Amino acid sequence: MNGYIDLGALSMFVATGLVCGVGLVAVYAAGLLGLSIATADTSSGVRRLLGSLLAGVAFLTVVVGVGVGLYVTLGR
């Protein structure tokens, strides 16, 4: 079976997919956390600003990650 399948390349592919997939989900969760901090009634002005900044950067990172994934997948 090793003659037909390159196990090193397969393991690299699976590891990259897991890291990128789980990483984007974690960044999205951080964006939701920032959004909840920004919209909380008890937040001060600085906490709202930092929450909005965290949410914006996190969601932008997710959009860029999805865009890069589509660009690579669809063959440029």
NORHU-V852308 format. One record per pair of residues at least 24 apart in sequence whose C-alpha atoms are under 10 Angstrom apart, sorted by the first residue. I is the first residue (numbers start at 0). J is the second residue. Records with the same first field share a line. If there is no record, write none. Layout:
I->J / J
This chain:
19->64 / 65 / 68
20->64 / 65
22->61 / 64
23->57 / 58 / 60 / 61 / 62 / 64 / 65
24->61
25->57 / 61
26->53 / 54 / 56 / 57 / 58 / 59 / 60 / 61
27->54 / 56 / 57 / 58 / 59 / 60 / 61 / 62
28->54 / 57 / 58
29->53 / 54 / 56 / 57 / 58
30->54 / 55 / 56 / 57 / 58 / 59 / 60 / 61
31->55 / 57 / 58
32->57
33->57
